Amino acid sequence: MKARVHITLKQGVLDPQGKAIASALHHMGFAGVEGVRQGKFLELDLKSTDRAAAEKEVRTMCERLLANTVIEDYAVELVK
């Protein structure tokens, strides 16, 4: 089973890298971009075949290591 984890900064947290990307896109002629929020994407290969146990384990990984939950949100997606 694979776990896909998307980690993004919480709304209201300053995102200077996102602002830099938006600025670069504007300079390249992509005037329709109103804003950019950058984040991280992780894909984990899991041995578990129990969907509920796998999701619980990945959420624990996010809470303890993968995401800084003070300033970041995360979303977990499990795929076979």
N, CA, C and O atoms as a CHARMM CRD file, in Angstrom:
* protein
*
  320
    1    1 MET  N      0.85000  -1.17100   0.00000 PROA 1      0.00000
    2    1 MET  CA     0.00000   0.00000   0.00000 PROA 1      0.00000
    3    1 MET  C      0.89500   1.23200   0.00000 PROA 1      0.00000
    4    1 MET  O      1.96700   1.23400   0.60500 PROA 1      0.00000
    5    2 LYS  N      0.44700   2.26900  -0.67700 PROA 2      0.00000
    6    2 LYS  CA     1.17500   3.53700  -0.71000 PROA 2      0.00000
    7    2 LYS  C      0.38400   4.58100   0.05900 PROA 2      0.00000
    8    2 LYS  O     -0.84600   4.60000   0.03800 PROA 2      0.00000
    9    3 ALA  N      1.11500   5.44100   0.73200 PROA 3      0.00000
   10    3 ALA  CA     0.51000   6.59600   1.38600 PROA 3      0.00000
   11    3 ALA  C      1.08400   7.83600   0.72200 PROA 3      0.00000
   12    3 ALA  O      2.29800   7.99000   0.59700 PROA 3      0.00000
   13    4 ARG  N      0.19400   8.70900   0.30300 PROA 4      0.00000
   14    4 ARG  CA     0.60600   9.99700  -0.26000 PROA 4      0.00000
   15    4 ARG  C      0.26200  11.06500   0.75900 PROA 4      0.00000
   16    4 ARG  O     -0.87300  11.15100   1.22600 PROA 4      0.00000
   17    5 VAL  N      1.24900  11.87600   1.09800 PROA 5      0.00000
   18    5 VAL  CA     1.07100  12.90600   2.11700 PROA 5      0.00000
   19    5 VAL  C      1.36900  14.26300   1.49400 PROA 5      0.00000
   20    5 VAL  O      2.44900  14.48700   0.94600 PROA 5      0.00000
   21    6 HSD  N      0.40200  15.15800   1.58400 PROA 6      0.00000
   22    6 HSD  CA     0.55600  16.53900   1.12000 PROA 6      0.00000
   23    6 HSD  C      0.66200  17.42900   2.35600 PROA 6      0.00000
   24    6 HSD  O     -0.22300  17.42300   3.21100 PROA 6      0.00000
   25    7 ILE  N      1.74200  18.18700   2.44300 PROA 7      0.00000
   26    7 ILE  CA     1.97100  19.07000   3.58300 PROA 7      0.00000
   27    7 ILE  C      2.03500  20.49500   3.06800 PROA 7      0.00000
   28    7 ILE  O      2.81300  20.80600   2.16600 PROA 7      0.00000
   29    8 THR  N      1.21000  21.36100   3.65000 PROA 8      0.00000
   30    8 THR  CA     1.16800  22.76500   3.24400 PROA 8      0.00000
   31    8 THR  C      1.17400  23.65800   4.47700 PROA 8      0.00000
   32    8 THR  O      0.79200  23.24500   5.57200 PROA 8      0.00000
   33    9 LEU  N      1.61300  24.88100   4.27000 PROA 9      0.00000
   34    9 LEU  CA     1.56100  25.84900   5.36000 PROA 9      0.00000
   35    9 LEU  C      0.11100  26.19000   5.66200 PROA 9      0.00000
   36    9 LEU  O     -0.71600  26.27200   4.75500 PROA 9      0.00000
   37   10 LYS  N     -0.19300  26.38700   6.93400 PROA 10     0.00000
   38   10 LYS  CA    -1.54600  26.78600   7.32200 PROA 10     0.00000
   39   10 LYS  C     -1.84900  28.16800   6.77400 PROA 10     0.00000
   40   10 LYS  O     -0.94900  28.98300   6.57400 PROA 10     0.00000
   41   11 GLN  N     -3.14000  28.42400   6.53200 PROA 11     0.00000
   42   11 GLN  CA    -3.55900  29.75000   6.11000 PROA 11     0.00000
   43   11 GLN  C     -3.12500  30.75600   7.17300 PROA 11     0.00000
   44   11 GLN  O     -3.23100  30.48500   8.36900 PROA 11     0.00000
   45   12 GLY  N     -2.64800  31.88600   6.74800 PROA 12     0.00000
   46   12 GLY  CA    -2.19800  32.91800   7.68400 PROA 12     0.00000
   47   12 GLY  C     -0.71300  32.85200   8.00500 PROA 12     0.00000
   48   12 GLY  O     -0.16100  33.80000   8.56400 PROA 12     0.00000
   49   13 VAL  N     -0.05600  31.74400   7.66000 PROA 13     0.00000
   50   13 VAL  CA     1.38600  31.62500   7.87200 PROA 13     0.00000
   51   13 VAL  C      2.09100  32.19800   6.65400 PROA 13     0.00000
   52   13 VAL  O      1.79000  31.82100   5.52100 PROA 13     0.00000
   53   14 LEU  N      3.02600  33.10400   6.88300 PROA 14     0.00000
   54   14 LEU  CA     3.77300  33.74000   5.81500 PROA 14     0.00000
   55   14 LEU  C      4.48300  32.69600   4.95900 PROA 14     0.00000
   56   14 LEU  O      5.12600  31.78900   5.48800 PROA 14     0.00000
   57   15 ASP  N      4.36600  32.82000   3.63900 PROA 15     0.00000
   58   15 ASP  CA     4.96700  31.87500   2.70300 PROA 15     0.00000
   59   15 ASP  C      5.86800  32.63200   1.72300 PROA 15     0.00000
   60   15 ASP  O      5.46300  32.88300   0.58800 PROA 15     0.00000
   61   16 PRO  N      7.10100  33.00200   2.14900 PROA 16     0.00000
   62   16 PRO  CA     7.98000  33.77300   1.26900 PROA 16     0.00000
   63   16 PRO  C      8.36600  33.01900  -0.00700 PROA 16     0.00000
   64   16 PRO  O      8.53700  33.63600  -1.05800 PROA 16     0.00000
   65   17 GLN  N      8.50300  31.71200   0.07500 PROA 17     0.00000
   66   17 GLN  CA     8.84600  30.94400  -1.12300 PROA 17     0.00000
   67   17 GLN  C      7.68200  30.98000  -2.12000 PROA 17     0.00000
   68   17 GLN  O      7.90600  31.09900  -3.32500 PROA 17     0.00000
   69   18 GLY  N      6.46900  30.88200  -1.63800 PROA 18     0.00000
   70   18 GLY  CA     5.30400  30.99400  -2.50200 PROA 18     0.00000
   71   18 GLY  C      5.23600  32.35600  -3.17200 PROA 18     0.00000
   72   18 GLY  O      4.91800  32.45600  -4.35700 PROA 18     0.00000
   73   19 LYS  N      5.53600  33.41200  -2.41000 PROA 19     0.00000
   74   19 LYS  CA     5.53800  34.76300  -2.98400 PROA 19     0.00000
   75   19 LYS  C      6.61400  34.89800  -4.05700 PROA 19     0.00000
   76   19 LYS  O      6.38100  35.53100  -5.08700 PROA 19     0.00000
   77   20 ALA  N      7.79400  34.30800  -3.83000 PROA 20     0.00000
   78   20 ALA  CA     8.87500  34.35800  -4.81600 PROA 20     0.00000
   79   20 ALA  C      8.47700  33.61600  -6.09200 PROA 20     0.00000
   80   20 ALA  O      8.77000  34.07400  -7.19700 PROA 20     0.00000
   81   21 ILE  N      7.81000  32.47000  -5.93900 PROA 21     0.00000
   82   21 ILE  CA     7.35800  31.71800  -7.11000 PROA 21     0.00000
   83   21 ILE  C      6.31900  32.52300  -7.88400 PROA 21     0.00000
   84   21 ILE  O      6.37900  32.59700  -9.11200 PROA 21     0.00000
   85   22 ALA  N      5.36900  33.12700  -7.17200 PROA 22     0.00000
   86   22 ALA  CA     4.34200  33.94500  -7.82400 PROA 22     0.00000
   87   22 ALA  C      4.97100  35.10800  -8.58000 PROA 22     0.00000
   88   22 ALA  O      4.57300  35.40800  -9.70600 PROA 22     0.00000
   89   23 SER  N      5.94700  35.76000  -7.96600 PROA 23     0.00000
   90   23 SER  CA     6.63100  36.87800  -8.61000 PROA 23     0.00000
   91   23 SER  C      7.35000  36.42600  -9.87500 PROA 23     0.00000
   92   23 SER  O      7.28100  37.09600 -10.90600 PROA 23     0.00000
   93   24 ALA  N      8.03900  35.29200  -9.79700 PROA 24     0.00000
   94   24 ALA  CA     8.75000  34.77000 -10.96900 PROA 24     0.00000
   95   24 ALA  C      7.77000  34.42900 -12.09200 PROA 24     0.00000
   96   24 ALA  O      8.04400  34.69600 -13.26200 PROA 24     0.00000
   97   25 LEU  N      6.63300  33.84300 -11.73600 PROA 25     0.00000
   98   25 LEU  CA     5.62900  33.51900 -12.75700 PROA 25     0.00000
   99   25 LEU  C      5.09600  34.78200 -13.42300 PROA 25     0.00000
  100   25 LEU  O      4.89100  34.80500 -14.63700 PROA 25     0.00000
  101   26 HSD  N      4.87000  35.83700 -12.63400 PROA 26     0.00000
  102   26 HSD  CA     4.40200  37.10700 -13.20700 PROA 26     0.00000
  103   26 HSD  C      5.44500  37.66700 -14.18100 PROA 26     0.00000
  104   26 HSD  O      5.10000  38.14900 -15.26000 PROA 26     0.00000
  105   27 HSD  N      6.72800  37.59800 -13.78800 PROA 27     0.00000
  106   27 HSD  CA     7.79300  38.09400 -14.65800 PROA 27     0.00000
  107   27 HSD  C      7.92400  37.27200 -15.94100 PROA 27     0.00000
  108   27 HSD  O      8.43400  37.76400 -16.94800 PROA 27     0.00000
  109   28 MET  N      7.46900  36.03800 -15.90500 PROA 28     0.00000
  110   28 MET  CA     7.51900  35.16400 -17.08000 PROA 28     0.00000
  111   28 MET  C      6.27700  35.32400 -17.95400 PROA 28     0.00000
  112   28 MET  O      6.13700  34.65200 -18.97500 PROA 28     0.00000
  113   29 GLY  N      5.37700  36.21900 -17.54400 PROA 29     0.00000
  114   29 GLY  CA     4.20000  36.48200 -18.35700 PROA 29     0.00000
  115   29 GLY  C      2.92400  35.77300 -17.92600 PROA 29     0.00000
  116   29 GLY  O      1.90900  35.86500 -18.61700 PROA 29     0.00000
  117   30 PHE  N      2.95300  35.07400 -16.80600 PROA 30     0.00000
  118   30 PHE  CA     1.76100  34.38000 -16.31200 PROA 30     0.00000
  119   30 PHE  C      1.00100  35.30100 -15.35600 PROA 30     0.00000
  120   30 PHE  O      0.98300  35.08900 -14.14300 PROA 30     0.00000
  121   31 ALA  N      0.37700  36.32100 -15.93200 PROA 31     0.00000
  122   31 ALA  CA    -0.28500  37.35600 -15.14100 PROA 31     0.00000
  123   31 ALA  C     -1.54100  36.85200 -14.43600 PROA 31     0.00000
  124   31 ALA  O     -2.01600  37.50100 -13.50400 PROA 31     0.00000
  125   32 GLY  N     -2.08200  35.73000 -14.85000 PROA 32     0.00000
  126   32 GLY  CA    -3.30800  35.21200 -14.25100 PROA 32     0.00000
  127   32 GLY  C     -3.11900  34.53300 -12.90700 PROA 32     0.00000
  128   32 GLY  O     -4.10200  34.17300 -12.26000 PROA 32     0.00000
  129   33 VAL  N     -1.88400  34.35000 -12.46900 PROA 33     0.00000
  130   33 VAL  CA    -1.62600  33.71100 -11.17700 PROA 33     0.00000
  131   33 VAL  C     -1.82200  34.74800 -10.07500 PROA 33     0.00000
  132   33 VAL  O     -1.10400  35.74500 -10.01500 PROA 33     0.00000
  133   34 GLU  N     -2.79700  34.50400  -9.21000 PROA 34     0.00000
  134   34 GLU  CA    -3.09700  35.45700  -8.12900 PROA 34     0.00000
  135   34 GLU  C     -2.31100  35.16500  -6.85800 PROA 34     0.00000
  136   34 GLU  O     -2.10300  36.06900  -6.04800 PROA 34     0.00000
  137   35 GLY  N     -1.87700  33.94400  -6.66800 PROA 35     0.00000
  138   35 GLY  CA    -1.11700  33.60600  -5.47200 PROA 35     0.00000
  139   35 GLY  C     -0.59100  32.18800  -5.55800 PROA 35     0.00000
  140   35 GLY  O     -1.12200  31.36200  -6.30100 PROA 35     0.00000
  141   36 VAL  N      0.44700  31.91100  -4.80200 PROA 36     0.00000
  142   36 VAL  CA     1.05700  30.57900  -4.75900 PROA 36     0.00000
  143   36 VAL  C      1.33100  30.22200  -3.31100 PROA 36     0.00000
  144   36 VAL  O      1.85300  31.03600  -2.54900 PROA 36     0.00000
  145   37 ARG  N      0.97700  29.00200  -2.93300 PROA 37     0.00000
  146   37 ARG  CA     1.34300  28.43900  -1.63600 PROA 37     0.00000
  147   37 ARG  C      2.15500  27.18700  -1.94100 PROA 37     0.00000
  148   37 ARG  O      1.66500  26.29200  -2.62800 PROA 37     0.00000
  149   38 GLN  N      3.35500  27.10900  -1.45500 PROA 38     0.00000
  150   38 GLN  CA     4.19000  25.93900  -1.71700 PROA 38     0.00000
  151   38 GLN  C      4.06800  24.95600  -0.56900 PROA 38     0.00000
  152   38 GLN  O      3.64500  25.31100   0.53100 PROA 38     0.00000
  153   39 GLY  N      4.44500  23.71600  -0.84000 PROA 39     0.00000
  154   39 GLY  CA     4.36100  22.68800   0.19000 PROA 39     0.00000
  155   39 GLY  C      5.28300  21.53100  -0.13500 PROA 39     0.00000
  156   39 GLY  O      6.21900  21.66000  -0.92300 PROA 39     0.00000
  157   40 LYS  N      4.99600  20.38500   0.49500 PROA 40     0.00000
  158   40 LYS  CA     5.79500  19.17400   0.29600 PROA 40     0.00000
  159   40 LYS  C      4.86100  18.02700  -0.06700 PROA 40     0.00000
  160   40 LYS  O      3.70300  17.99500   0.34800 PROA 40     0.00000
  161   41 PHE  N      5.38400  17.09100  -0.84300 PROA 41     0.00000
  162   41 PHE  CA     4.66000  15.87300  -1.17700 PROA 41     0.00000
  163   41 PHE  C      5.55700  14.69400  -0.84800 PROA 41     0.00000
  164   41 PHE  O      6.71500  14.65600  -1.26500 PROA 41     0.00000
  165   42 LEU  N      5.03100  13.73500  -0.10600 PROA 42     0.00000
  166   42 LEU  CA     5.78100  12.53300   0.25200 PROA 42     0.00000
  167   42 LEU  C      4.97500  11.31800  -0.17900 PROA 42     0.00000
  168   42 LEU  O      3.75000  11.30800  -0.06400 PROA 42     0.00000
  169   43 GLU  N      5.66200  10.29200  -0.67500 PROA 43     0.00000
  170   43 GLU  CA     5.00400   9.02800  -0.99200 PROA 43     0.00000
  171   43 GLU  C      5.71700   7.94200  -0.20700 PROA 43     0.00000
  172   43 GLU  O      6.92500   7.75300  -0.34300 PROA 43     0.00000
  173   44 LEU  N      4.96700   7.24000   0.60700 PROA 44     0.00000
  174   44 LEU  CA     5.52700   6.20100   1.46900 PROA 44     0.00000
  175   44 LEU  C      5.02500   4.83400   1.01200 PROA 44     0.00000
  176   44 LEU  O      3.83200   4.66400   0.75900 PROA 44     0.00000
  177   45 ASP  N      5.92200   3.86400   0.90600 PROA 45     0.00000
  178   45 ASP  CA     5.54600   2.47900   0.63300 PROA 45     0.00000
  179   45 ASP  C      5.38600   1.76800   1.97300 PROA 45     0.00000
  180   45 ASP  O      6.31900   1.72700   2.77600 PROA 45     0.00000
  181   46 LEU  N      4.21200   1.21400   2.20900 PROA 46     0.00000
  182   46 LEU  CA     3.90900   0.58400   3.49500 PROA 46     0.00000
  183   46 LEU  C      3.70900  -0.91500   3.33200 PROA 46     0.00000
  184   46 LEU  O      3.19700  -1.37100   2.31000 PROA 46     0.00000
  185   47 LYS  N      4.11200  -1.67800   4.33700 PROA 47     0.00000
  186   47 LYS  CA     3.88100  -3.12400   4.34300 PROA 47     0.00000
  187   47 LYS  C      2.43200  -3.45200   4.70800 PROA 47     0.00000
  188   47 LYS  O      1.89400  -4.47700   4.28800 PROA 47     0.00000
  189   48 SER  N      1.82200  -2.58800   5.47700 PROA 48     0.00000
  190   48 SER  CA     0.49100  -2.84300   6.00500 PROA 48     0.00000
  191   48 SER  C     -0.53900  -3.08800   4.90700 PROA 48     0.00000
  192   48 SER  O     -0.50200  -2.44700   3.85700 PROA 48     0.00000
  193   49 THR  N     -1.45500  -4.01700   5.15600 PROA 49     0.00000
  194   49 THR  CA    -2.58400  -4.25100   4.25900 PROA 49     0.00000
  195   49 THR  C     -3.89100  -3.79200   4.90800 PROA 49     0.00000
  196   49 THR  O     -4.94000  -3.78600   4.26400 PROA 49     0.00000
  197   50 ASP  N     -3.82400  -3.41400   6.16700 PROA 50     0.00000
  198   50 ASP  CA    -4.99000  -2.91700   6.90400 PROA 50     0.00000
  199   50 ASP  C     -5.07500  -1.40300   6.71600 PROA 50     0.00000
  200   50 ASP  O     -4.24400  -0.65300   7.22900 PROA 50     0.00000
  201   51 ARG  N     -6.08700  -0.96900   5.97400 PROA 51     0.00000
  202   51 ARG  CA    -6.21900   0.44400   5.61800 PROA 51     0.00000
  203   51 ARG  C     -6.31400   1.35700   6.84000 PROA 51     0.00000
  204   51 ARG  O     -5.64400   2.38900   6.88600 PROA 51     0.00000
  205   52 ALA  N     -7.11500   1.00500   7.80800 PROA 52     0.00000
  206   52 ALA  CA    -7.29700   1.84400   8.99700 PROA 52     0.00000
  207   52 ALA  C     -6.00500   1.93800   9.80100 PROA 52     0.00000
  208   52 ALA  O     -5.63900   3.01700  10.26700 PROA 52     0.00000
  209   53 ALA  N     -5.31800   0.82200   9.96200 PROA 53     0.00000
  210   53 ALA  CA    -4.05400   0.81600  10.71200 PROA 53     0.00000
  211   53 ALA  C     -2.99100   1.62700   9.97800 PROA 53     0.00000
  212   53 ALA  O     -2.21800   2.35800  10.59800 PROA 53     0.00000
  213   54 ALA  N     -2.95700   1.49400   8.65400 PROA 54     0.00000
  214   54 ALA  CA    -1.97500   2.24100   7.85700 PROA 54     0.00000
  215   54 ALA  C     -2.22100   3.74300   7.97400 PROA 54     0.00000
  216   54 ALA  O     -1.28000   4.51500   8.16000 PROA 54     0.00000
  217   55 GLU  N     -3.47900   4.15600   7.86500 PROA 55     0.00000
  218   55 GLU  CA    -3.77500   5.58700   7.96700 PROA 55     0.00000
  219   55 GLU  C     -3.40400   6.12200   9.34800 PROA 55     0.00000
  220   55 GLU  O     -2.83400   7.20700   9.46500 PROA 55     0.00000
  221   56 LYS  N     -3.72300   5.36800  10.37900 PROA 56     0.00000
  222   56 LYS  CA    -3.37200   5.78800  11.74100 PROA 56     0.00000
  223   56 LYS  C     -1.85700   5.92100  11.88700 PROA 56     0.00000
  224   56 LYS  O     -1.36900   6.88200  12.48200 PROA 56     0.00000
  225   57 GLU  N     -1.12000   4.96200  11.34600 PROA 57     0.00000
  226   57 GLU  CA     0.34100   4.98800  11.44200 PROA 57     0.00000
  227   57 GLU  C      0.92500   6.19600  10.69900 PROA 57     0.00000
  228   57 GLU  O      1.82900   6.85800  11.21000 PROA 57     0.00000
  229   58 VAL  N      0.41500   6.48500   9.50200 PROA 58     0.00000
  230   58 VAL  CA     0.92400   7.61100   8.72400 PROA 58     0.00000
  231   58 VAL  C      0.58400   8.93400   9.41700 PROA 58     0.00000
  232   58 VAL  O      1.40500   9.85200   9.43800 PROA 58     0.00000
  233   59 ARG  N     -0.61100   9.03400   9.98000 PROA 59     0.00000
  234   59 ARG  CA    -0.96600  10.25000  10.71700 PROA 59     0.00000
  235   59 ARG  C     -0.04400  10.44900  11.92400 PROA 59     0.00000
  236   59 ARG  O      0.33500  11.57800  12.23700 PROA 59     0.00000
  237   60 THR  N      0.31100   9.37000  12.59200 PROA 60     0.00000
  238   60 THR  CA     1.25900   9.45600  13.70600 PROA 60     0.00000
  239   60 THR  C      2.62200   9.92300  13.21400 PROA 60     0.00000
  240   60 THR  O      3.27400  10.73300  13.87200 PROA 60     0.00000
  241   61 MET  N      3.06200   9.41600  12.05600 PROA 61     0.00000
  242   61 MET  CA     4.32300   9.85900  11.46100 PROA 61     0.00000
  243   61 MET  C      4.28300  11.36000  11.18900 PROA 61     0.00000
  244   61 MET  O      5.24800  12.07500  11.46000 PROA 61     0.00000
  245   62 CYS  N      3.16400  11.82700  10.65200 PROA 62     0.00000
  246   62 CYS  CA     3.02200  13.25900  10.35500 PROA 62     0.00000
  247   62 CYS  C      3.07600  14.08900  11.63000 PROA 62     0.00000
  248   62 CYS  O      3.76600  15.10700  11.68400 PROA 62     0.00000
  249   63 GLU  N      2.35600  13.65900  12.64400 PROA 63     0.00000
  250   63 GLU  CA     2.31000  14.40000  13.91000 PROA 63     0.00000
  251   63 GLU  C      3.67600  14.44200  14.60100 PROA 63     0.00000
  252   63 GLU  O      4.02900  15.44100  15.22900 PROA 63     0.00000
  253   64 ARG  N      4.43900  13.35400  14.48300 PROA 64     0.00000
  254   64 ARG  CA     5.69500  13.25100  15.22100 PROA 64     0.00000
  255   64 ARG  C      6.92800  13.71300  14.44900 PROA 64     0.00000
  256   64 ARG  O      7.91500  14.12500  15.05800 PROA 64     0.00000
  257   65 LEU  N      6.88600  13.64800  13.08400 PROA 65     0.00000
  258   65 LEU  CA     8.09500  13.95700  12.33700 PROA 65     0.00000
  259   65 LEU  C      7.86200  14.72000  11.02700 PROA 65     0.00000
  260   65 LEU  O      8.51100  15.73600  10.78100 PROA 65     0.00000
  261   66 LEU  N      6.96200  14.24800  10.20600 PROA 66     0.00000
  262   66 LEU  CA     6.88300  14.73700   8.83500 PROA 66     0.00000
  263   66 LEU  C      6.36000  16.15900   8.70100 PROA 66     0.00000
  264   66 LEU  O      6.78600  16.89000   7.80700 PROA 66     0.00000
  265   67 ALA  N      5.44900  16.56100   9.57000 PROA 67     0.00000
  266   67 ALA  CA     4.86200  17.90600   9.48900 PROA 67     0.00000
  267   67 ALA  C      5.09700  18.65800  10.79900 PROA 67     0.00000
  268   67 ALA  O      5.07500  18.07800  11.88400 PROA 67     0.00000
  269   68 ASN  N      5.32000  19.94500  10.66800 PROA 68     0.00000
  270   68 ASN  CA     5.37500  20.81600  11.84200 PROA 68     0.00000
  271   68 ASN  C      3.94800  21.32000  12.04800 PROA 68     0.00000
  272   68 ASN  O      3.53900  22.31300  11.44600 PROA 68     0.00000
  273   69 THR  N      3.20100  20.63400  12.89900 PROA 69     0.00000
  274   69 THR  CA     1.76700  20.89800  13.01400 PROA 69     0.00000
  275   69 THR  C      1.43000  22.25000  13.62500 PROA 69     0.00000
  276   69 THR  O      0.26200  22.63800  13.65400 PROA 69     0.00000
  277   70 VAL  N      2.42200  22.96600  14.10900 PROA 70     0.00000
  278   70 VAL  CA     2.18000  24.32800  14.58600 PROA 70     0.00000
  279   70 VAL  C      1.89500  25.24500  13.39800 PROA 70     0.00000
  280   70 VAL  O      1.03600  26.12400  13.47300 PROA 70     0.00000
  281   71 ILE  N      2.62500  25.03000  12.30000 PROA 71     0.00000
  282   71 ILE  CA     2.47500  25.92700  11.13900 PROA 71     0.00000
  283   71 ILE  C      2.04900  25.21300   9.86200 PROA 71     0.00000
  284   71 ILE  O      1.82200  25.86500   8.84300 PROA 71     0.00000
  285   72 GLU  N      1.93400  23.87700   9.89700 PROA 72     0.00000
  286   72 GLU  CA     1.60900  23.13100   8.67600 PROA 72     0.00000
  287   72 GLU  C      0.37600  22.25100   8.86900 PROA 72     0.00000
  288   72 GLU  O      0.12600  21.72500   9.95300 PROA 72     0.00000
  289   73 ASP  N     -0.38200  22.10900   7.79200 PROA 73     0.00000
  290   73 ASP  CA    -1.47200  21.13800   7.70000 PROA 73     0.00000
  291   73 ASP  C     -1.00100  19.98400   6.84000 PROA 73     0.00000
  292   73 ASP  O     -0.07800  20.13500   6.04000 PROA 73     0.00000
  293   74 TYR  N     -1.63600  18.82500   7.00200 PROA 74     0.00000
  294   74 TYR  CA    -1.29300  17.70000   6.14000 PROA 74     0.00000
  295   74 TYR  C     -2.55800  16.94100   5.76900 PROA 74     0.00000
  296   74 TYR  O     -3.56000  16.96200   6.48500 PROA 74     0.00000
  297   75 ALA  N     -2.47700  16.26900   4.62100 PROA 75     0.00000
  298   75 ALA  CA    -3.57300  15.40500   4.14900 PROA 75     0.00000
  299   75 ALA  C     -2.95900  14.08100   3.73300 PROA 75     0.00000
  300   75 ALA  O     -1.91800  14.04500   3.07600 PROA 75     0.00000
  301   76 VAL  N     -3.61300  12.99100   4.12100 PROA 76     0.00000
  302   76 VAL  CA    -3.12700  11.64500   3.82900 PROA 76     0.00000
  303   76 VAL  C     -4.07600  10.98000   2.84400 PROA 76     0.00000
  304   76 VAL  O     -5.29600  11.03800   3.00100 PROA 76     0.00000
  305   77 GLU  N     -3.49900  10.34300   1.81900 PROA 77     0.00000
  306   77 GLU  CA    -4.26600   9.57600   0.84400 PROA 77     0.00000
  307   77 GLU  C     -3.62500   8.19900   0.74200 PROA 77     0.00000
  308   77 GLU  O     -2.41900   8.08900   0.52000 PROA 77     0.00000
  309   78 LEU  N     -4.41600   7.16300   0.90100 PROA 78     0.00000
  310   78 LEU  CA    -3.91300   5.79500   0.78700 PROA 78     0.00000
  311   78 LEU  C     -4.35300   5.19700  -0.53200 PROA 78     0.00000
  312   78 LEU  O     -5.51900   5.30300  -0.91200 PROA 78     0.00000
  313   79 VAL  N     -3.41300   4.56200  -1.23900 PROA 79     0.00000
  314   79 VAL  CA    -3.71800   3.90000  -2.51100 PROA 79     0.00000
  315   79 VAL  C     -3.07800   2.52200  -2.50800 PROA 79     0.00000
  316   79 VAL  O     -2.04300   2.30800  -1.87500 PROA 79     0.00000
  317   80 LYS  N     -3.69500   1.59400  -3.21500 PROA 80     0.00000
  318   80 LYS  CA    -3.14800   0.23200  -3.27100 PROA 80     0.00000
  319   80 LYS  C     -2.19600   0.08900  -4.41000 PROA 80     0.00000
  320   80 LYS  O     -1.63600  -0.98900  -4.61600 PROA 80     0.00000
